[in-house]
Protein backbone atom coordinates (compact mmCIF):
# COMPACT_ATOMS: atom_id res chain seq x y z
CA UNK A 1 0.00 0.00 0.00
CA UNK A 2 1.09 3.54 -0.65
CA UNK A 3 2.04 5.83 2.22
CA UNK A 4 2.21 9.48 1.24
CA UNK A 5 4.84 11.70 2.85
CA UNK A 6 5.77 15.36 2.72
CA UNK A 7 9.15 15.93 1.04
CA UNK A 8 10.65 17.05 4.38
CA UNK A 9 10.53 13.41 5.59
CA UNK A 10 12.17 11.65 2.60
CA UNK A 11 15.81 11.97 3.71
CA UNK A 12 14.92 11.10 7.30
CA UNK A 13 13.22 7.88 6.14
CA UNK A 14 16.09 6.97 3.82
CA UNK A 15 18.65 7.73 6.56
CA UNK A 16 16.78 5.59 9.12
CA UNK A 17 15.94 8.54 11.38
CA UNK A 18 12.18 8.43 10.83
CA UNK A 19 11.32 4.86 11.83
CA UNK A 20 7.52 5.03 11.87
CA UNK A 21 4.55 7.12 10.90
CA UNK A 22 1.37 7.95 12.77
CA UNK A 23 -1.85 7.71 10.77
CA UNK A 24 -5.59 7.32 11.12
CA UNK A 25 -6.66 3.78 10.26
CA UNK A 26 -10.44 3.69 10.64
CA UNK A 27 -10.75 0.68 8.32
CA UNK A 28 -7.85 -1.23 9.92
CA UNK A 29 -5.99 -1.52 6.62
CA UNK A 30 -2.51 -1.65 8.13
CA UNK A 31 -1.27 -5.03 9.32
CA UNK A 32 2.17 -6.60 9.87
CA UNK A 33 3.56 -8.00 6.64
CA UNK A 34 1.76 -5.54 4.38
CA UNK A 35 4.05 -3.89 1.81
CA UNK A 36 4.66 -0.16 2.18
CA UNK A 37 5.36 1.95 -0.90
CA UNK A 38 6.83 5.23 0.39
CA UNK A 39 5.95 8.10 -1.92
CA UNK A 40 5.65 11.85 -2.33
CA UNK A 41 3.31 13.64 -4.70
CA UNK A 42 0.63 10.97 -4.42
CA UNK A 43 -2.29 11.58 -6.82
CA UNK A 44 -0.30 14.19 -8.73
CA UNK A 45 1.98 14.27 -11.76
CA UNK A 46 4.91 14.56 -9.37
CA UNK A 47 4.34 11.09 -7.88
CA UNK A 48 7.62 9.60 -6.68
CA UNK A 49 7.98 6.25 -4.92
CA UNK A 50 11.31 6.71 -3.19
CA UNK A 51 11.57 3.36 -1.38
CA UNK A 52 9.60 0.41 -0.12
CA UNK A 53 9.54 -1.86 2.91
CA UNK A 54 7.08 -3.93 4.86
CA UNK A 55 5.01 -3.15 7.93
CA UNK A 56 6.70 -4.82 10.92
CA UNK A 57 4.11 -3.92 13.55
CA UNK A 58 1.18 -1.68 14.40
CA UNK A 59 0.58 0.07 17.70
CA UNK A 60 -2.54 2.04 18.56
CA UNK A 61 -2.06 5.63 19.66
CA UNK A 62 -4.40 8.24 21.08
CA UNK A 63 -3.91 11.91 22.00
CA UNK A 64 -6.38 13.80 24.21
CA UNK A 65 -6.08 17.53 24.85
CA UNK A 66 -8.66 17.75 27.63
CA UNK A 67 -6.10 17.75 30.44
CA UNK A 68 -6.41 21.23 31.95
CA UNK A 69 -3.33 20.96 34.17
CA UNK A 70 -0.80 20.37 31.41
CA UNK A 71 0.41 21.88 28.14
CA UNK A 72 0.75 18.34 26.80
CA UNK A 73 -1.94 15.99 25.53
CA UNK A 74 -2.75 12.75 27.31
CA UNK A 75 -1.07 9.94 25.36
CA UNK A 76 -2.07 6.28 25.18
CA UNK A 77 -0.04 3.71 23.22
CA UNK A 78 -1.59 0.24 22.92
CA UNK A 79 -4.10 1.33 25.55
CA UNK A 80 -1.42 2.21 28.12
CA UNK A 81 -1.62 5.76 29.41
CA UNK A 82 1.63 7.69 29.63
CA UNK A 83 1.16 9.80 32.72
CA UNK A 84 1.87 13.50 32.84
CA UNK A 85 5.29 13.13 34.45
CA UNK A 86 6.38 10.73 31.68
CA UNK A 87 4.91 12.70 28.79
CA UNK A 88 7.98 14.82 27.96
CA UNK A 89 10.05 11.62 27.59
CA UNK A 90 7.50 9.85 25.38
CA UNK A 91 6.97 13.05 23.36
CA UNK A 92 10.72 13.34 22.75
CA UNK A 93 10.85 9.75 21.50
CA UNK A 94 7.68 10.04 19.40
CA UNK A 95 8.81 13.37 17.90
CA UNK A 96 12.28 12.19 16.94
CA UNK A 97 11.21 8.74 15.71
CA UNK A 98 8.44 10.28 13.63
CA UNK A 99 10.92 12.60 11.90
CA UNK A 100 10.21 15.90 13.60
CA UNK A 101 12.95 18.31 14.65
CA UNK A 102 11.33 19.14 17.99
CA UNK A 103 8.45 18.32 20.32
CA UNK A 104 7.05 21.75 19.42
CA UNK A 105 6.92 20.80 15.71
CA UNK A 106 5.35 17.44 16.57
CA UNK A 107 2.63 19.09 18.70
CA UNK A 108 1.93 21.62 15.94
CA UNK A 109 1.29 18.68 13.58
CA UNK A 110 -0.78 16.71 16.10
CA UNK A 111 -2.59 19.70 17.59
CA UNK A 112 -5.97 18.15 18.43
CA UNK A 113 -7.50 14.94 19.75
CA UNK A 114 -6.41 12.02 17.60
CA UNK A 115 -6.85 8.25 17.39
CA UNK A 116 -4.85 6.11 15.01
CA UNK A 117 -1.94 3.76 14.65
CA UNK A 118 1.82 3.89 14.63
CA UNK A 119 2.98 2.07 11.50
CA UNK A 120 6.44 0.62 12.12
CA UNK A 121 8.83 -0.50 9.38
CA UNK A 122 11.57 -1.38 11.89
CA UNK A 123 11.53 -3.68 14.92
CA UNK A 124 11.21 -0.74 17.34
CA UNK A 125 8.29 -0.82 19.80
CA UNK A 126 7.09 1.60 22.49
Beta strands, then each sheet from edge to edge (+ up, - down):
strand 1: 2-4
strand 2: 20-23
strand 3: 35-40
strand 4: 48-54
strand 5: 57-64
strand 6: 74-77
strand 7: 80-82
strand 8: 114-120
sheet 1: 1+ 3+ 4-
sheet 2: 2+ 8- 5+ 6- 7+
end
